[in-house]
Amino acid sequence: MKKKAMALVMAAATAISLMAGSLSVSAATDPDTSAEKKIKVLSIWAEDSADGKILTGMLDNYIKDVNPNFSYEYEYVSASDLSTKISTLVASNDLPDLFAYSAGVPLRELIQAGKVVNVSEELKAMGDEDKVMDSAKSIMTSLSDTDELYDLPFGMNIEGFWYNKSVFEDAGVEVPTTWDEFLQVCDTLKEKGIQPIATGGSDKWPTTRIVNAYAYRTMGADAVKKACEGETKFTDDGFVAAAQMVADMAEKGYFGEGATTVDNTTAEGMLLNGQCAMLYDGSWFTSSITDEESNPSGEDNIGFMGVPVVDESVSEASELPANCGNILCLSQDKYDGAMAGFLQYFVENIGNYAMGEYQSVRGYTYDVDTKDISSVTQTVIDAIADAKTSTAWWEAYMNDETKATAQDNIQSVLNGDMDGAAYMDSIEEAYTISN
């Protein structure tokens, strides 16, 4: 029902936009850095979170350093309520000036309805096209299926397995580079009474990421995209094998007891405190690794090993899942010179601000001195630089119904109530019905 309602809203919005001739803007808007304007910001990041501090910091600095006549109203909404909130705002033709959203299918619908600014067009006119990292551009345009950017990255994350070096050393195991070695390490750890892997099963997505890890290593980086475009089926042997891999890992006890009751924050804490040996997570985890209170053993005790290789001819070692986090969009209807002024400041300064103040890669170029950054942040920077290609996460190209099925049923896989074939059958069914 949610998808059908959203589709009706988008169809109406598109029709109105087409009649008004506003589906695309023919010329970029000149920045005005003195205009008086109060904007609305819709965010899924609390103001006291790291992401919230970076976003509000950029807004506050713009007001302080550039345009004192600029101001903002900051509204927080939970990530789980974001889609519904945006649907309601689209229906009332009241999208906020700047808002967080989800890449992929949800953004495509807003683009088709002429609701968001063509960011590439604006940055080109400003001479700032090079401020967004090429890797971020590649990820985002691939997800939106466009040649140009209609969104702004708010992160540049890689994903893979992290490991506790002390636990590995005590168990006498080496960092695996192939999937077979990875499974052997898991067996050895289990034999020694050590939980091999923690996964945030109650949050669901951390476990689907492991299905995705094996799928892209054996089927290629575009495997899920092809299935979501109808070129292949989720019931193909490769997908079933990936889901069965996770089912087998759960049955062997690699994820410990009660994995579906563990959230990702708890799973991260288990790795940091030596209660498990490995964890699949994204590079956003570095903020916890470098926090002395969260990680008393120190940042040098946690390593990143990426995703073990299955077949180099299918997926090279340097190829990792990557994403730009939840994205930021600009309302086309409310975009004007004052907002263009902030956009220009944002893209020209966030790279240095995020790296200099928070040791965080946000998908923008930076030239601040990085000699004092943490070793774990440097590891992430190096991995991003070494990656020639990347892949998306499990649900990146799925619509809402397919995504919900993929995430909800992964818990049944962890509990042993579904095998790989049944899990993939459920996803294919959801995809077929919703398309």
C-alpha positions in Angstrom: 0.0 0.0 0.0 2.8 2.4 0.9 4.5 2.0 -2.5 1.2 2.4 -4.4 0.4 5.6 -2.4 3.8 7.0 -3.0 3.5 6.1 -6.7 0.2 8.0 -7.0 1.8 11.0 -5.2 4.8 10.9 -7.6 2.6 10.5 -10.7 0.6 13.6 -9.7 3.7 15.6 -8.9 5.3 14.6 -12.2 2.2 15.7 -14.1 2.1 19.0 -12.3 5.8 19.6 -12.9 5.5 18.8 -16.6 2.6 21.1 -17.0 4.5 23.9 -15.3 7.6 23.1 -17.4 9.7 22.6 -14.2 10.8 19.0 -14.6 14.3 20.3 -15.3 15.9 23.7 -14.8 17.4 25.2 -18.0 19.9 27.4 -16.2 21.9 27.3 -13.0 21.1 29.8 -10.2 23.6 32.5 -9.3 24.7 32.3 -5.6 23.6 35.2 -3.4 25.6 35.3 -0.2 23.9 38.3 1.4 20.2 37.5 0.9 18.0 37.0 3.9 16.6 33.5 4.1 15.5 31.0 6.7 15.6 27.5 5.5 14.1 24.3 6.8 16.4 21.3 7.3 15.0 17.8 7.7 17.6 15.4 9.2 17.8 11.8 10.4 20.9 12.8 12.5 20.3 14.1 16.0 22.1 17.5 16.5 24.4 16.0 19.2 25.5 13.0 17.0 28.7 13.2 14.9 26.7 13.5 11.7 24.4 16.1 13.2 27.4 18.2 14.5 29.0 18.2 11.0 25.8 19.3 9.3 24.9 22.0 11.8 28.6 23.0 12.0 28.6 23.7 8.3 25.3 25.7 8.6 26.6 27.7 11.6 29.9 28.4 10.0 28.2 29.7 6.8 26.2 32.1 8.9 29.2 33.2 10.9 31.7 33.5 8.1 29.7 34.3 5.0 26.0 35.3 5.3 24.7 36.5 8.7 21.3 37.0 7.1 21.0 33.2 6.6 19.3 31.0 9.3 17.8 27.6 9.6 15.2 25.5 11.4 16.5 22.0 12.2 14.0 19.1 12.4 15.0 15.6 13.3 13.0 12.5 12.2 14.0 8.9 12.7 15.4 7.0 9.8 12.6 4.5 9.9 10.0 7.3 9.5 11.9 9.3 6.8 10.2 7.7 3.8 6.7 8.4 5.2 7.6 11.9 6.2 8.9 12.7 2.7 5.8 11.2 1.1 3.6 13.5 3.2 5.7 16.5 2.3 5.7 15.7 -1.4 1.9 15.3 -1.3 1.5 18.8 0.3 4.2 20.3 -2.0 6.2 21.3 1.0 9.6 19.6 0.8 12.1 21.3 3.0 14.9 23.4 1.5 17.5 20.8 2.5 16.6 17.2 3.5 18.1 13.8 4.2 16.9 11.0 2.0 17.7 7.5 0.6 19.6 6.8 -2.5 18.3 4.5 -5.2 14.6 4.0 -6.0 13.3 6.6 -3.6 15.5 9.3 -5.0 14.7 8.3 -8.6 11.0 9.0 -7.9 11.8 12.5 -6.8 14.0 13.1 -9.8 11.3 12.0 -12.2 8.8 14.3 -10.4 11.1 17.3 -10.8 11.3 17.7 -7.0 15.1 17.9 -6.5 17.8 20.2 -7.8 20.2 19.0 -10.5 23.3 19.4 -8.3 25.7 18.7 -11.2 24.3 21.6 -13.2 24.7 23.9 -10.2 28.2 22.8 -9.3 29.3 23.1 -13.0 28.2 26.7 -13.1 30.0 27.4 -9.8 33.2 25.8 -11.1 33.0 23.3 -8.2 32.3 20.0 -10.0 35.7 18.6 -8.7 34.7 19.1 -5.1 32.8 15.8 -5.0 35.0 12.8 -5.1 34.9 10.8 -8.3 34.2 7.6 -6.3 31.2 9.3 -4.6 29.9 10.5 -8.0 30.2 7.0 -9.4 28.2 5.4 -6.5 25.5 8.0 -6.5 24.8 8.3 -10.2 24.8 4.5 -10.4 22.1 4.3 -7.7 20.0 7.0 -9.2 20.5 5.7 -12.7 21.3 9.2 -14.0 24.3 10.8 -15.6 24.2 13.7 -13.3 24.1 14.2 -9.5 20.7 15.1 -8.0 21.9 14.6 -4.4 24.9 15.4 -2.2 26.9 12.7 -0.4 27.1 12.9 3.4 29.7 10.2 3.8 32.1 8.0 1.9 32.0 4.6 3.5 33.6 1.3 2.7 32.4 -2.0 4.3 34.0 -5.2 5.3 35.1 -7.3 8.2 36.9 -5.7 11.2 38.9 -7.9 13.6 40.3 -7.7 17.1 44.0 -8.1 16.8 44.5 -9.4 20.4 41.8 -12.0 20.0 43.4 -13.2 16.8 46.9 -13.3 18.4 45.7 -15.2 21.5 43.9 -17.8 19.2 47.0 -18.1 17.0 45.1 -17.3 13.8 46.2 -15.1 10.9 44.1 -12.6 9.0 42.4 -14.5 6.2 42.5 -13.3 2.6 40.3 -15.9 1.0 36.8 -17.1 1.9 38.1 -20.6 2.6 40.7 -19.3 5.0 38.0 -17.1 6.6 35.9 -20.2 7.3 38.9 -22.1 8.7 39.6 -19.2 11.0 36.0 -19.2 12.2 36.3 -23.0 12.9 39.5 -22.5 14.8 38.1 -19.7 16.9 35.0 -21.7 17.7 37.1 -24.7 18.8 38.9 -22.4 21.2 35.7 -21.2 22.7 35.8 -17.8 21.0 32.7 -16.4 19.2 34.0 -15.8 15.6 31.6 -13.1 14.5 29.2 -10.6 16.0 26.3 -9.4 13.9 23.5 -6.9 14.7 20.7 -9.3 13.9 18.0 -7.3 15.6 18.9 -4.4 13.2 18.7 -6.9 10.3 20.8 -5.0 7.8 24.2 -6.0 9.3 23.5 -9.6 8.5 22.1 -9.0 5.0 25.4 -7.3 4.3 27.2 -10.6 4.8 24.9 -12.3 2.3 25.8 -9.5 -0.1 29.5 -10.0 0.7 29.5 -13.6 -0.5 27.1 -12.8 -3.4 29.3 -10.1 -5.0 32.5 -12.0 -4.4 31.0 -15.0 -6.4 28.6 -13.3 -8.8 30.2 -9.9 -9.5 29.6 -6.3 -8.3 26.4 -5.8 -10.3 24.6 -9.0 -9.2 21.9 -7.4 -7.2 21.4 -4.6 -9.6 20.8 -7.1 -12.4 18.2 -8.9 -10.3 16.4 -5.7 -9.5 16.3 -4.8 -13.2 14.9 -8.2 -14.1 17.9 -9.4 -16.0 18.4 -12.3 -13.5 16.4 -13.7 -10.6 17.0 -13.7 -6.9 16.4 -17.4 -7.0 19.4 -18.0 -9.2 22.0 -20.5 -7.8 24.5 -17.8 -6.9 22.1 -15.9 -4.6 20.8 -19.1 -3.0 24.4 -20.1 -2.3 25.1 -16.7 -0.7 22.1 -16.9 1.6 22.9 -20.6 2.4 26.4 -19.5 3.3 25.1 -17.3 6.1 22.6 -20.0 7.1 25.4 -22.5 7.5 27.5 -20.0 9.4 24.6 -19.4 11.8 24.0 -23.2 12.2 27.7 -23.7 13.1 27.4 -21.0 15.8 29.7 -18.5 14.2 27.4 -15.7 15.3 26.9 -16.9 18.8 23.6 -17.4 20.7 20.6 -15.2 20.2 22.0 -13.2 17.3 18.6 -11.8 16.4 18.5 -10.0 19.8 21.8 -8.2 19.3 21.8 -4.7 17.8 24.7 -3.3 15.8 25.9 -1.0 18.6 26.1 -4.0 20.9 27.9 -6.0 18.3 30.4 -3.3 17.8 31.0 -3.2 21.6 31.6 -7.0 21.6 34.4 -6.6 19.1 36.0 -3.7 20.9 35.8 -5.5 24.2 37.2 -8.8 22.9 34.0 -10.7 23.2 34.2 -11.8 19.6 36.9 -11.9 16.9 35.2 -10.2 13.9 32.4 -7.9 12.9 31.0 -6.9 9.5 30.5 -3.1 9.5 31.2 0.1 7.7 33.9 2.7 8.1 31.5 4.8 10.2 32.7 2.4 12.9 36.0 4.3 13.1 34.4 6.9 15.3 33.8 4.2 18.0 37.2 2.6 17.4 39.0 6.0 18.1 36.9 6.8 21.1 38.8 5.9 24.3 35.7 5.4 26.3 34.1 3.0 23.8 37.4 1.2 23.0 39.6 0.9 26.1 42.0 -1.4 24.3 43.0 1.4 21.9 42.5 2.0 18.2 45.6 0.1 17.2 44.0 -3.1 18.5 41.3 -3.1 15.7 42.1 -4.0 12.1 40.2 -3.9 8.9 40.5 -6.9 6.5 37.8 -6.1 3.9 35.9 -9.0 2.4 37.8 -12.3 1.8 38.2 -13.2 -1.9 36.4 -16.2 -3.4 37.5 -15.8 -7.1 39.8 -13.0 -8.2 38.6 -13.3 -11.7 35.1 -12.4 -10.5 35.9 -9.8 -7.8 39.4 -8.5 -7.0 40.5 -8.1 -3.4 40.4 -4.3 -3.6 36.8 -4.2 -4.7 34.7 -3.4 -1.6 31.1 -2.5 -0.9 30.9 1.3 -0.7 28.2 3.9 0.0 27.8 7.6 0.6 25.5 7.1 3.6 22.1 8.8 3.6 22.2 11.6 1.1 21.2 15.2 1.2 18.8 16.7 -1.4 17.8 20.3 -2.2 14.1 21.1 -2.9 13.7 22.4 -6.5 10.7 24.5 -5.6 12.6 26.4 -2.8 15.9 26.6 -4.5 17.1 30.2 -5.0 20.2 32.4 -4.9 20.4 32.3 -1.2 20.4 28.5 -1.2 22.9 28.4 -4.0 25.2 30.5 -1.8 25.0 27.9 0.9 25.5 25.0 -1.6 28.7 26.5 -2.9 30.0 27.1 0.6 29.0 23.5 1.6 30.8 21.7 -1.2 33.9 23.9 -1.1 34.4 23.5 2.7 32.9 20.3 4.1 35.8 18.1 2.9 38.3 20.0 5.0 35.9 20.6 7.9 34.9 17.0 8.3 38.5 15.7 8.0 40.0 18.4 10.1 37.5 18.4 12.9 36.2 14.8 12.9 38.7 12.8 10.9 35.8 11.8 8.6 35.7 11.3 4.8 32.5 12.7 3.5 32.7 12.2 -0.2 34.4 15.6 -0.9 37.9 16.5 -1.7 40.1 17.9 1.1 43.6 19.2 1.4 44.1 19.6 5.2 47.2 18.1 6.8 46.4 14.5 7.7 49.7 13.7 9.5 47.9 13.6 12.8 44.9 11.5 11.9 44.3 8.1 13.5 45.8 5.0 12.1 42.4 3.4 11.6 41.2 6.5 9.7 44.3 6.2 7.5 43.5 2.6 6.9 40.1 3.6 5.5 41.6 6.4 3.4 44.0 4.0 1.9 41.4 1.4 1.2 39.2 4.0 -0.6 42.2 5.1 -2.6 43.1 1.5 -3.6 39.6 0.5 -4.6 39.4 0.5 -8.4 35.8 -0.5 -8.4 33.1 -0.9 -5.8 29.7 -2.5 -5.2 26.6 -1.4 -3.4 24.9 -3.0 -0.4 22.3 -5.7 -0.4 19.2 -3.5 -0.5 20.6 -0.6 -2.5 18.5 -1.3 -5.7 15.5 -2.9 -4.1 12.1 -1.2 -3.8 10.5 -0.8 -0.3 8.6 -4.1 -0.4 11.6 -6.2 -1.6 13.9 -4.5 0.9 11.5 -5.1 3.8 11.3 -8.8 2.9 15.1 -9.1 2.6 15.6 -7.6 6.0 12.8 -9.2 7.9 13.5 -12.7 6.7 17.2 -12.6 7.4 16.3 -13.1 11.1 14.6 -16.4 10.1 17.8 -17.4 8.4 19.8 -16.7 11.6 17.3 -18.6 13.7 17.4 -21.6 11.4 13.7 -21.3 10.3 14.7 -20.6 6.7 17.4 -22.0 4.5 19.0 -20.1 1.6 16.6 -21.2 -1.0 13.5 -20.2 1.0 15.0 -16.8 1.9 15.7 -16.0 -1.8 12.3 -17.4 -2.8 10.7 -14.8 -0.5 12.7 -12.0 -1.9 11.9 -13.0 -5.5 8.2 -13.2 -4.7 8.3 -9.7 -3.1 10.1 -8.3 -6.1 7.6 -9.9 -8.5 4.5 -8.8 -6.7 5.8 -5.2 -6.2 6.8 -4.8 -9.9 
